[in-house]
Amino acid sequence: MNNILRRPFSYTYFSASLILIAVNVVIFIFTSLFPKITIYLSLCPELFIYEKMYWQAFSYMFIHGNLMHIFFNMIGLLTFGMAVEKAFGSKEFLLMYFVCGVLTGILSLVYYISTNNYRVFLMGASGALFALLFAGAVIFPKAIIYIWGVIPMPYPLLVLIYAGIEIFSQTTGYKPSVAHNAHLFGFLCAFLYFIIRIGINPFKVWKEAYFD
């Protein structure tokens, strides 16, 4: 089973991250013109369960609520996504993006059902993007990221700080309109992806990079 799960792709690069950005922008323009469509493409527990709109676990990744939402998500996909794609190859990149994105949606669905929140509408590529952010810190553990272009920070530390902020925001109710749980699930899915698919323990990579 491990051999099947870890069978590598031949390396190819065809700018899949740019294609994803283009698709997201086109869909954003389309849903801006026809906003009612977002109801059917966002991930809503009530519609998913009772109306059997199972495609929502996939389609929600391409739906964004406003211009700022898609702008920052696409900036993240352009910066972190392209670096991961060049290191992984486009096929592995796409597999990780969609596997982590769909799993984030499913875990979010379970979370909302468990908290009796059936009327929420989850949308955006943030879950998959947080998975890519995590992946970048594993692939480039010694890389320095400049916050606001000024403050230098080790890439893994940035991920840990983001995780702390999301946990704090989720538990305190800070910015309730933001799906903090989906961001955390994105990190979790990326961690599991590296363990199961790649055969690498991210924490071991970080430990070896800074403490060995």
N, C-alpha and C positions, 0 to 999 in steps of 0.2 A: 504493500500500500504506500509506504514511504517513497518508493521508487516512482510510482505514478504521480504522487503529489509534488515531488521535487524534480520531476523531469524538466530540464531547462529548455527554453526556446533558443533558437538560433538568433544571434544578435542582429537586429535591424533597427534603423532609426528613420522615422518618417514624420517627425514633428507632430506626434499625436496630441501633445498638449495644446498646440496652436489650433488643431482641428477641433478639440473640445471647446476651446475658447470661442471659436467661430460658431459652433453649434449652440452653445449657451447664449450667445448674443442674438442669434437669429430667433431662438425660442423666446427670449426675453422680449424682443420686438413684437413677435406674434402674440404673446400673452398680454402685452401692453395694449395692443389693438383689440384683443378679445379677452378681457380679464376674467370672464366667467369660466374659461377653460382651466384656470389655475385650480379650481375646485376639484376637477377630475384628475389633475396631474400631480397635485401636492399629496403628501401622505397623511391621510386622515383615518384614524382607527375605526371610526364608525362606518365610513364608506368602504374601507378595506375589508372589514369583517362582514357587514350586513349586505353591502351591495356588491361584494366580491370583486372589487377593483384592485386586483392583486398587482397589476402593473405599477401601481403607485410606489411600491418599494424600490422601483428603478427610476421612474420618471421624476420623482421629487427632486432628484439631484440636479435637474435642468431648469427648475423653476425658482425664480428670485422675486422677492417682494417689491423691491424698488431699485432705483439706479445705483445708490450707494452700496446696496447689498451685492449686486452683481459686480460692481466695479472692484470692490476689495477682494471678492472671491476670485475674480479673474486675474487680478494682480498677483495673488498668492499662487494661482495655477501657473502663471507666466514665470515667476521667480523660482519657487520651490519645485514646481512640477517639472519644468524643463531640465533642471539639474538632476532630478531623480530619473527622468526618462533617458537622458544621455548616459547615465551610469548603468541603468537596468536594461536598456533597450526598450523600444516602443511596445512590443508585445507584453513583456513582463510589467511594464508601467501600466498599460491599459488593464491587464488582469488585476493588478493590485488596486487600481483606482475603482474599478467597478465592483470587485469582491468586497472591498472595505466599505464602499458607498452603500451597497445593498445590505450588507450585514449591519451597518450603522442604522439604516432605516428599520430593519427588523428588530434590532435591540431597542430602538427608540419606541417602536410600536408596542413591544412587550412592557416597556417602562410606563408608557401612557395608559395602557390597559390596567396595569397593576395599581396605578394611582387613580383609576377611575376617571381618566381624562380622555373621553372619546371624541370630543369635538375640536381638538387641536389640529392645525394644518402645518405639517412640517415641510419646509422647502429649503432648497439651496444645496450647493456643493460642499458646504463646510465640513461635513463628516469625512468625505473623501479627501478634502484638502488637509485636514488635520492628520489624516493617515499619511499623506505625502510629507507633511512637515516632520512627522515622527521618522519616516523613512530616511529623509535627508540627514537627520542627526545620527542615524545608524551607519549610513553609507559614508558620510563625511564627519566622523566623530570629533576631529580636531579643527574643524572649520570654525571661523569666527564670524558671527553675524553682527552687523552694526544696526542697533536699534535707532530708528529715526535717522539713520545714516551717520550717527555720531558715536553712540555708546557701544563699545565692543563687548561681545558676550559669546562664550563657547556655545556651539550649536546645541549640544545635549542639555546644557543648563537652561537655554531658552525654552526647550520642550518641557522641562520639569517646572519652570516658572509658569508657563501657559497652563499646564495641568493643575497646578496649585490655584491659579486664578479661576479656572473653570470649576474646580471643586468648591471653592469659596463662593462663587457666584451662584452655583446650583443650590448649595445648602442655605444660603442667606436670602435667596430670591432676588439678587441684584440683576437688573435688566431682565425682567421676566419674559420679554418678547424674544430674547435670544435663546436658542436651543443649546444651552450649556451641556446638557446630557448627551446630545448628539456629538459635540466636540470631544467629549471624554470617550464616547464609544468609538470615535474615529481613531483615537490614540490606542485604545484597547485592541481594535481590529488590526491595526498595523503591527502591534506587538505580536499578536497571534499569527499574523501572516509571516512574519520573520521566523517565528518558532516552527511553524508547521510547513510552510512552503519553502523557505530559504534555508532552514536548518541553522539559524543563527539566533543566539540569545542577545538581544540588544543591551541588556544591563552588563553582560560580560564584555561586550565590545567597548562600552563606555568605561568600564573598570580598567580594562587593559590599556585604553587610550590615555588615562589620566593617573592611574595609581600603580601600574606595574612597571 
